[in-house]
Amino acid sequence: MKNITSILMGIVVVGIFLATSTIYIVDERQQAIRFQFGEVVDVKTEPGLYFKLPIAQNIRYFENRILTMDAEEPERFITSEKKNVLVDLFVKWRIVDVRQYFISVRGDESLAQIRLAQTINASMRDEFGNRTVHDVVSGERDVIMEVMRQKADVDARAIGVEVIDVRLKRVDLPQEVSESVYRRMEAERKRVANELRSTGAAESEKIRADADRQREVILAEAYRDAQKTMGEGDKEAAAIYASAFKEDPEFYSFWRSMDAYKNSFKHKNDMLVLEPSSDFFKYLKNPTAN
């Protein structure tokens, strides 16, 4: 009985071993290569349950997801102005031909990233060497990233890899160059500010001078018009006086004297020193002379 039990257990163990040795699973995040004595015999890119020969064949899995290559340190490049810039970037890539990927870099992700980094650095030196600092910082940044992606993708296809995106995270000037640039920018801003102040002062003086001139012209014209009006009024008054005098000279003289008395003695404290025989008192002495 014990022998039968042992045999059954042995059969079960062998069955389990054969099942695990002949079945392998590829999920949606993976790709798989089936090897036989070290040679590639099959590639599986779709998820599912597959079979293999035990012992003679083995399976190796590879990523089917998008991978990221992020630069550890910013790289230094030279622009067309012969200025150094520090560039920090990252690359999104994916294995599209797992067989070629294994043949080219033995399926080693670090080797694939080294190959991509060399390609991208070469294309970046070409692109940065043909552009100014302004172009690489803002002006043509999107163009540069797309050109680098296309160039890197062409080379990456040779190792079974697709370059999905290349992004410049940061483009900075080195510290020593930044200080020099900032000093030049500060000097330029001061020069522009002084120029604007000088222009503003000149415009201010010009406006003040023009305002003063217009003021003098307005005052002169107003004085001229006032004198003209006063002259016309005096002329009209003189004509009225002359007409009144011709109508009745004696009454006109009497009226003028009364007006003079009123203006001379308008207030209690008014005082007038004259000789008693003065013509000023003519109508006071004899109001009914005529």
C-alpha positions in Angstrom: 0.0 0.0 0.0 2.8 2.3 0.9 4.5 1.6 -2.4 1.4 2.5 -4.3 1.0 5.8 -2.4 4.7 6.6 -3.1 4.3 5.9 -6.7 1.2 8.1 -7.0 2.9 10.9 -5.2 5.8 10.6 -7.5 3.6 10.7 -10.5 1.9 13.8 -9.2 5.2 15.5 -8.5 6.4 14.6 -12.0 3.1 15.9 -13.5 3.4 19.2 -11.6 7.0 19.5 -12.7 6.2 18.8 -16.4 3.3 21.3 -16.2 5.4 24.1 -14.8 8.2 23.2 -17.2 6.0 23.3 -20.3 3.7 26.2 -19.6 4.6 29.9 -19.4 2.5 33.0 -19.1 3.1 36.4 -20.9 1.0 39.2 -19.4 0.1 42.5 -21.1 3.2 44.3 -19.7 5.7 41.9 -21.2 7.2 40.4 -24.3 8.9 37.0 -24.3 11.6 35.2 -26.3 11.7 31.3 -26.3 15.2 29.9 -26.5 16.3 26.4 -27.4 19.9 25.6 -26.4 20.6 29.4 -26.5 19.1 30.0 -29.9 16.0 32.2 -30.5 13.1 30.0 -31.7 10.0 32.1 -31.0 8.9 35.5 -29.9 5.7 36.3 -28.1 4.4 39.9 -28.0 0.8 39.2 -27.2 -0.4 38.3 -23.6 -1.5 34.7 -23.1 -0.7 31.1 -22.0 2.0 29.4 -24.1 3.9 26.0 -24.1 7.6 25.1 -24.3 9.7 22.0 -24.2 10.9 21.4 -20.7 14.7 21.5 -20.0 15.6 22.1 -23.7 13.8 25.4 -23.9 13.8 28.5 -21.6 12.0 31.8 -21.6 13.2 35.4 -21.1 10.9 38.3 -20.5 11.2 41.9 -21.7 9.3 45.1 -20.9 6.4 46.0 -23.2 5.8 49.3 -21.4 7.2 52.7 -22.3 10.6 53.2 -20.6 12.3 56.4 -19.4 15.9 57.4 -19.8 16.6 60.4 -17.5 20.0 62.0 -17.6 21.8 61.9 -14.2 23.7 65.2 -14.8 23.1 68.0 -17.3 25.2 67.8 -20.4 27.3 70.8 -21.7 26.8 71.9 -25.3 28.1 74.8 -27.4 25.8 77.1 -29.4 26.5 78.9 -32.6 27.6 81.9 -30.5 30.3 79.7 -28.9 28.5 79.8 -25.6 28.2 76.9 -23.3 24.8 75.8 -22.1 23.8 73.0 -19.7 21.0 70.8 -20.9 18.9 68.4 -18.8 16.6 66.0 -20.7 14.8 62.8 -20.6 13.8 60.2 -23.3 10.7 58.0 -23.6 11.4 54.8 -25.5 9.9 51.3 -26.1 11.0 47.9 -27.4 9.2 47.3 -30.7 11.3 44.4 -32.1 12.3 42.2 -29.2 14.3 39.8 -31.4 16.4 42.6 -32.8 16.7 44.1 -29.4 18.2 40.9 -28.0 20.5 40.4 -30.9 21.8 44.0 -30.8 22.2 44.7 -27.1 21.7 41.2 -25.6 18.5 42.4 -24.1 20.4 44.6 -21.7 18.4 47.8 -20.9 21.5 49.7 -19.7 23.3 49.0 -23.0 20.3 50.2 -25.0 20.2 53.4 -23.0 23.9 54.0 -23.6 23.3 53.6 -27.3 20.4 56.1 -27.2 22.3 58.6 -25.1 25.2 58.5 -27.7 22.8 59.1 -30.6 20.9 61.9 -28.8 24.1 63.7 -27.7 25.4 63.6 -31.2 22.2 65.1 -32.7 22.1 67.7 -29.9 25.6 68.9 -30.6 24.6 69.4 -34.2 21.4 71.2 -33.4 22.8 73.4 -30.7 25.8 74.2 -32.8 23.6 75.7 -35.5 21.4 77.8 -33.1 21.8 80.7 -30.7 21.1 80.7 -26.9 17.7 82.4 -27.5 16.8 79.7 -30.0 17.6 76.8 -27.7 16.0 78.4 -24.7 12.7 79.4 -26.2 12.7 80.3 -29.8 13.1 76.9 -31.5 13.0 74.6 -28.5 10.1 72.5 -29.9 11.7 72.1 -33.2 15.0 71.0 -31.6 13.2 68.3 -29.6 11.3 67.0 -32.6 14.5 66.9 -34.8 16.4 65.0 -32.0 13.5 62.5 -31.6 13.5 61.8 -35.3 17.2 61.3 -35.5 17.3 59.2 -32.4 14.4 57.1 -33.6 16.1 56.3 -36.9 19.2 55.0 -35.1 17.2 53.2 -32.4 15.2 51.2 -34.9 18.5 49.4 -35.7 18.4 47.9 -32.2 14.7 47.2 -32.1 13.7 50.3 -30.1 11.3 53.1 -30.9 12.0 56.6 -29.5 8.6 58.1 -28.6 9.7 61.5 -27.2 12.7 63.6 -26.3 12.1 66.4 -23.9 14.5 69.2 -22.8 13.6 69.7 -19.1 16.0 72.6 -18.6 18.5 74.7 -20.6 20.7 76.9 -18.4 23.9 78.8 -18.7 26.9 77.8 -16.6 27.4 79.8 -13.4 30.3 81.7 -14.7 28.6 82.6 -17.9 25.3 83.4 -16.2 27.0 86.0 -14.0 28.6 87.6 -17.1 25.3 87.6 -18.9 23.5 89.1 -16.0 26.0 91.9 -15.7 25.7 92.7 -19.4 21.9 92.6 -19.0 22.0 94.9 -16.0 24.3 97.4 -17.9 22.0 97.3 -20.9 18.9 97.9 -18.8 20.7 100.8 -17.0 21.7 102.3 -20.4 18.1 102.0 -21.7 16.7 103.5 -18.5 19.2 106.5 -18.6 18.3 107.0 -22.3 14.6 107.0 -21.5 15.1 109.4 -18.6 17.1 111.8 -20.8 14.4 111.6 -23.5 11.7 112.1 -20.9 13.5 115.1 -19.5 14.0 116.6 -22.9 10.3 116.1 -23.8 9.3 117.6 -20.4 11.3 120.7 -21.0 9.9 120.9 -24.5 6.3 120.6 -23.2 7.0 123.2 -20.4 8.5 125.6 -22.9 5.5 125.2 -25.3 3.1 125.7 -22.4 4.9 128.8 -21.3 4.8 130.2 -24.8 1.1 129.4 -25.2 0.5 131.1 -21.8 2.3 134.2 -22.9 0.4 134.3 -26.2 -2.9 133.8 -24.4 -2.2 136.5 -21.9 -1.0 138.9 -24.6 -4.1 138.2 -26.7 -6.3 138.7 -23.7 -4.6 141.9 -22.7 -5.0 143.1 -26.3 -8.7 142.2 -26.4 -9.2 143.9 -23.0 -7.5 147.1 -24.0 -9.4 147.1 -27.2 -12.7 146.6 -25.3 -11.7 149.3 -22.8 -10.8 151.7 -25.6 -14.1 151.1 -27.3 -15.9 151.6 -24.0 -14.0 154.8 -23.3 -14.8 156.0 -26.8 -18.4 155.2 -26.3 -18.5 156.9 -22.9 -16.7 160.0 -24.3 -19.2 160.2 -27.1 -22.1 160.0 -24.6 -20.5 162.6 -22.4 -19.9 164.9 -25.4 -23.5 164.4 -26.6 -24.8 165.2 -23.1 -22.6 168.2 -22.8 -23.8 169.6 -26.1 -27.5 169.1 -25.1 -27.2 171.1 -21.8 -23.6 172.1 -20.8 -24.8 173.7 -17.5 -26.8 170.7 -16.4 -23.9 168.4 -17.4 -21.6 170.4 -15.3 -24.0 170.4 -12.4 -24.4 166.6 -12.7 -20.6 166.0 -12.8 -20.2 168.2 -9.7 -22.8 166.3 -7.8 -21.1 163.0 -8.7 -17.8 164.4 -7.6 -19.4 165.5 -4.2 -20.8 162.0 -3.7 -17.5 160.3 -4.4 -15.5 162.7 -2.3 -17.7 162.5 0.8 -18.8 158.9 0.6 -17.5 158.1 4.1 -17.7 160.1 7.4 -13.9 160.1 7.7 -13.3 161.5 4.2 -11.5 164.8 4.3 -10.8 167.2 1.4 -8.6 170.3 1.8 -9.4 173.0 -0.8 -9.6 176.8 -0.9 -13.0 178.3 -0.2 -13.0 180.1 -3.5 -12.3 176.9 -5.4 -14.7 176.1 -8.3 -15.3 172.7 -6.6 -17.8 174.5 -4.3 -19.5 176.4 -7.1 -22.8 174.6 -6.8 -22.7 174.4 -3.0 -22.4 178.2 -2.7 -25.1 178.9 -5.3 -27.1 175.9 -6.3 -29.6 177.9 -8.2 -27.2 180.1 -10.0 -28.8 179.3 -13.4 
